Amino acid sequence: MTSGRANRYRTSPTDLASVPGVESLLEELGLGTFVPGSVTSRTGRNDNWSGTTASGTKVFVKHLGDPARDEDARRRLGNTLAFEELVRHVETGPLHGPRCLGWSTENGLVVFELLASARSGAELADDGAFDEKHAYRVGQVIGTLHGLVPAGQVALDTSQSALPPVKELTALPLEAHRTASGAMLQLWSILQHDDGLADAIRRLRAQERTAVPCPIHCDFRLDQLLFADGLIHLLDLEELRLGDPARDIGAYIGEWLYRAVAKLPGQGTEGGTPSGTAPSAREVTTRGARELVRMRPLSEQFCAGYASTGRLLHEDLRVRSAGFAGWHLIDRVMARAGQSSVLGPVERAAIGIARTVLLSPQAATGTLGLED
């Protein structure tokens, strides 16, 4: 299986001159400016730069926006720095993040040590190298995060996440409709015209309010894990908040569920050789069952690692986690739909499976590896 590494970098870094403060912040931190020709930029929501500075230090600089003008940039920067404070004041065990070297609250910049030799969880999964031992350790990381008790000087975000959406299940704001891609409009049409699915999403949001809140990542994916030098580093804590732990557990399960769904469509086979034809319904079902069997130990070991930190996976948490796994499929479809003109077969298959899970999450906990 090929790695997703080729799509990890943008074709060229964002011009440093267009974001004031990057070079001056590096100088203030005693790191020196970037060595010309050493800078690359990774794909992602935020402008960023990786490279070597004049001092020989390898750094990763992230720009979260203009805090003076953008309330959301202010919030995400605050959450990022809250994590840095949190891990400084409590025992974090297996929970690590790349070392933060400094930041600028004025310019919305954060500088981290670059883990140049690290591999992300998504890369390991792409290469078929993410195994049950990795899953167990990731469960420990997330369980440790959920078990942290913030010290008095660390105030975590208590706002509600914008996702899953509720108001948009009735109607999209005019600007969102005007700027949406064709595939995104198709997705919203499906969500708004399927009363059962829309009600299940609303029900999940209502059930979330019954959870005992704890520190959660709230935007967890496999590519936000870096494996380096025997440690696992958790990335992108911009949505860190006090919330329902089922969000992170469900996101992990949902990552593997989406990967299973992605293998359903494709060419049919004749004697194990691609035939160039669409697979039959029976073949799709067989593939689906095979992929779910393959992913289940990765979910079970994650849950075992999570439980080893003293976090109780009680029945309500398992059911909500299954619901959030279903939502994660739709969230992944949204991410792809934003760049497409039409929903493809993988996206439509994901929506169908998400619907099944969201409507009956209690019936899916065993299949998803959330049971003992």
C-alpha positions in Angstrom: 0.0 0.0 0.0 1.4 3.4 -0.9 1.9 6.1 1.7 0.1 9.4 1.7 3.4 11.2 2.2 3.4 12.6 -1.3 0.4 14.8 -0.4 1.9 15.9 2.9 3.5 19.1 1.5 2.1 22.1 -0.4 3.7 22.8 -3.8 5.4 25.9 -2.2 5.4 27.5 1.2 3.2 30.6 1.9 5.3 33.7 1.3 6.8 34.6 4.7 6.7 38.3 3.9 2.8 38.0 3.7 2.6 37.1 7.4 4.2 39.7 9.6 6.2 38.6 12.6 7.4 35.2 11.7 11.1 36.1 11.2 11.1 38.6 14.0 9.6 36.1 16.4 12.3 33.5 15.5 14.9 36.2 16.2 13.3 37.2 19.5 13.5 33.5 20.6 17.2 33.4 19.8 16.7 30.9 17.0 17.7 33.1 14.0 15.7 33.4 10.8 15.1 30.5 8.4 18.0 29.4 6.3 17.0 30.2 2.7 15.9 27.1 0.7 15.2 25.0 3.9 11.5 26.0 4.2 8.6 23.7 3.3 4.9 24.1 4.1 2.5 21.3 5.1 -1.0 20.9 3.9 -3.6 22.0 6.5 -6.0 24.6 7.7 -3.3 27.0 8.8 -0.4 28.6 7.1 2.8 27.0 8.4 6.5 26.7 7.8 9.0 24.0 8.6 12.7 24.5 8.2 16.1 25.1 9.8 17.0 28.4 11.4 20.4 30.1 11.4 21.1 28.6 14.8 20.7 25.1 13.3 17.4 24.5 15.1 14.7 22.7 13.2 11.3 24.4 13.8 7.7 24.2 12.8 5.8 27.6 12.8 2.1 27.8 12.7 0.0 30.9 11.9 -3.5 30.7 13.5 -4.7 34.0 12.0 -5.0 37.6 13.3 -6.1 37.6 16.9 -6.8 41.3 16.8 -9.4 40.9 14.1 -10.6 37.3 14.3 -12.3 36.0 17.4 -11.9 32.4 16.2 -8.2 32.9 15.8 -8.0 34.3 19.3 -9.9 31.3 20.7 -7.8 28.7 18.9 -4.5 30.4 19.9 -5.8 30.5 23.5 -6.6 26.7 23.4 -3.2 25.9 22.0 -1.5 27.8 24.8 -3.8 26.3 27.4 -2.5 22.9 26.4 1.1 24.1 26.9 0.1 25.3 30.4 -1.8 22.2 31.2 1.1 19.8 30.4 3.5 22.0 32.4 1.4 21.8 35.6 0.2 18.2 35.8 1.7 14.7 35.4 1.0 13.7 31.8 2.6 10.2 31.6 2.4 9.0 28.0 0.8 12.3 26.8 3.3 14.5 24.9 3.3 17.3 22.4 6.1 18.7 20.3 8.1 21.1 22.4 6.8 24.6 22.2 9.6 27.1 21.7 7.5 30.3 21.9 4.6 32.2 20.5 3.3 35.7 19.6 -0.2 36.5 20.8 -0.1 39.7 18.8 0.5 37.9 15.4 -1.2 34.5 16.2 2.1 32.5 15.8 3.3 29.5 17.6 6.8 27.9 17.2 7.4 24.2 17.9 10.4 22.0 17.7 10.2 20.1 14.4 10.2 16.4 14.7 11.7 15.8 11.3 12.0 12.0 11.5 8.5 11.5 12.9 5.7 9.6 11.1 2.1 10.4 11.6 -0.6 7.9 12.6 -2.2 8.4 9.2 1.1 7.6 7.4 1.5 4.4 9.4 -2.1 3.4 8.6 -1.6 4.2 4.9 1.4 1.8 4.9 -0.4 -0.9 6.8 2.1 -0.4 9.7 -0.4 0.8 12.4 -0.9 -2.2 14.6 -2.6 -3.2 17.8 0.4 -2.0 19.9 0.1 1.4 18.4 -3.7 1.4 19.0 -3.2 0.5 22.7 -0.6 3.3 23.2 -2.9 5.8 21.4 -5.7 4.7 23.8 -3.4 5.5 26.7 -2.6 9.0 25.3 -6.3 9.9 24.9 -7.2 8.4 28.2 -4.5 10.4 29.9 -5.7 13.6 28.3 -9.2 12.9 29.4 -8.0 12.2 33.0 -6.1 15.4 33.4 -7.4 17.7 36.1 -6.6 21.3 35.1 -4.8 23.2 37.8 -6.3 26.5 39.0 -4.2 28.6 36.7 -5.2 26.7 33.6 -8.6 27.8 32.3 -9.9 25.5 29.5 -12.4 26.5 26.8 -16.0 25.6 27.9 -17.7 26.6 24.7 -19.8 24.2 22.7 -18.2 22.8 19.5 -19.8 24.0 16.3 -20.0 20.4 15.1 -22.1 18.4 14.5 -24.2 21.3 13.3 -27.9 21.7 14.3 -29.2 24.9 12.7 -27.8 24.0 9.3 -29.9 20.8 9.4 -32.9 23.0 8.7 -31.4 25.6 6.4 -27.9 26.9 5.4 -27.0 30.6 5.9 -27.0 32.5 2.7 -23.3 33.0 2.6 -22.6 29.3 3.3 -24.9 28.3 0.5 -23.4 30.9 -1.9 -19.8 29.6 -1.4 -20.5 25.9 -1.1 -19.2 23.5 -3.7 -21.6 21.3 -5.7 -20.7 18.2 -3.6 -21.3 20.2 -0.3 -24.7 21.3 -1.5 -25.5 17.6 -2.3 -24.5 16.6 1.1 -26.6 19.3 2.9 -29.5 18.3 0.8 -29.2 14.7 1.9 -28.9 15.7 5.6 -31.8 18.2 5.5 -34.2 15.8 3.7 -33.5 12.8 5.8 -35.6 13.4 8.9 -34.3 10.3 10.7 -30.7 11.1 10.2 -31.1 14.8 11.1 -33.0 13.8 14.3 -30.2 11.3 15.2 -27.6 14.1 14.9 -29.7 16.4 17.1 -30.2 13.6 19.6 -26.4 13.0 19.7 -25.9 16.7 20.6 -28.5 16.5 23.3 -27.0 13.3 24.8 -23.6 15.0 24.8 -24.9 17.4 27.5 -25.3 14.5 29.9 -21.5 13.7 29.9 -19.2 14.6 32.7 -16.9 17.1 30.9 -13.1 16.5 30.8 -10.2 17.9 28.7 -10.7 16.6 25.1 -8.9 17.2 21.8 -12.3 17.7 20.0 -10.8 17.5 16.5 -9.0 14.2 16.7 -7.7 12.3 13.6 -4.8 9.9 13.0 -2.8 12.6 11.3 -2.7 14.5 14.6 -0.4 11.8 16.1 3.3 11.9 15.5 5.4 8.8 16.3 9.0 9.7 17.0 11.8 8.3 19.2 9.5 5.9 21.0 7.0 8.6 22.0 3.6 9.6 20.6 3.1 13.4 20.2 -0.5 14.8 20.1 -0.8 17.7 17.7 -3.2 20.6 16.8 -4.8 21.3 20.2 -6.6 24.4 18.8 -10.0 22.9 19.7 -9.0 21.7 23.2 -11.9 22.2 25.6 -13.8 20.7 28.4 -16.3 18.4 26.7 -17.6 14.9 26.1 -14.8 12.2 26.0 -17.0 10.3 23.5 -16.0 12.9 20.8 -12.3 11.7 20.8 -13.1 8.0 21.2 -15.7 8.2 18.4 -13.2 10.1 16.2 -10.6 7.4 16.6 -13.2 4.6 15.8 -14.5 6.8 13.0 -11.1 7.1 11.4 -10.9 3.3 10.9 -14.5 3.1 9.9 -13.9 5.7 7.2 -10.8 3.8 6.0 -13.0 0.6 5.8 -15.7 2.4 3.8 -13.1 3.8 1.4 -12.3 0.3 0.3 -15.9 -0.7 -0.5 -16.3 0.8 -4.0 -13.7 0.0 -6.7 -13.2 -2.6 -9.4 -14.7 -6.0 -9.2 -12.4 -9.1 -9.2 -12.2 -12.3 -11.1 -10.0 -14.9 -9.4 -8.4 -12.1 -7.3 -7.5 -10.0 -10.4 -9.2 -6.6 -11.0 -11.7 -7.0 -13.8 -12.3 -3.4 -14.6 -16.0 -3.7 -13.6 -17.9 -2.3 -10.7 -18.1 -4.7 -7.8 -21.4 -6.6 -7.2 -23.5 -5.8 -4.1 -22.4 -9.2 -2.7 -18.7 -8.3 -3.2 -19.2 -4.9 -1.6 -20.9 -6.6 1.4 -18.0 -9.1 1.7 -15.4 -6.4 1.5 -17.2 -4.4 4.2 -17.4 -7.3 6.5 -13.7 -8.1 6.0 -12.6 -4.6 6.6 -14.7 -4.3 9.8 -13.2 -7.5 11.1 -9.7 -6.1 10.3 -10.3 -2.8 12.1 -12.0 -4.2 15.2 -8.8 -5.3 17.0 -7.5 -1.7 16.5 -10.6 -0.4 18.2 -10.5 -3.0 21.0 -6.9 -2.3 21.8 -7.5 1.4 21.8 -10.2 0.9 24.3 -8.0 -1.4 26.4 -5.3 1.3 26.5 -7.8 3.9 27.3 -9.2 1.8 30.2 -5.6 1.2 31.5 -5.4 4.9 32.5 -8.3 4.4 34.9 -11.0 5.9 32.6 -14.2 4.0 32.8 -15.8 3.0 29.5 -19.3 2.8 30.8 -22.3 1.9 28.6 -23.5 5.4 28.0 -20.0 6.5 26.9 -19.7 3.5 24.6 -23.0 4.4 22.9 -22.2 8.1 22.5 -18.8 7.1 21.2 -20.5 4.9 18.5 -22.7 7.9 17.6 -19.7 10.2 17.3 -18.0 7.5 15.1 -21.0 7.8 12.8 -20.7 11.5 12.8 -17.0 11.3 12.1 -17.8 9.7 8.8 -20.0 12.6 7.8 -17.4 15.0 9.0 -14.8 13.3 6.7 -17.3 13.5 3.8 -17.7 17.2 4.5 -13.9 17.7 4.3 -13.8 16.0 0.9 -17.0 17.6 -0.4 -15.6 21.1 0.1 -13.2 20.4 -2.7 -15.4 18.5 -5.1 -18.2 19.1 -7.5 -20.1 15.9 -6.9 -20.3 13.3 -4.1 -18.4 10.2 -5.1 -19.3 6.5 -4.3 -17.0 6.5 -1.2 -18.8 9.5 0.2 -22.3 8.2 -0.5 -21.3 4.8 1.1 -20.0 6.7 4.1 -23.2 8.6 4.6 -25.2 5.4 4.4 -23.1 3.7 7.0 -23.1 6.8 9.2 -26.9 6.9 9.1 -27.1 3.2 10.3 -24.7 3.9 13.2 -26.3 7.2 14.2 -29.8 5.8 14.2 -28.9 2.8 16.3 -25.5 3.5 18.1 -26.2 1.0 20.8 -26.5 -1.8 18.2 -23.1 -0.8 16.7 -20.9 -0.8 19.8 -19.9 -4.5 19.4 -19.2 -4.2 15.7 -17.1 -1.2 16.2 -15.0 -2.8 18.9 -16.3 -0.7 21.8 -17.4 -3.7 23.9 -15.2 -5.7 26.3 
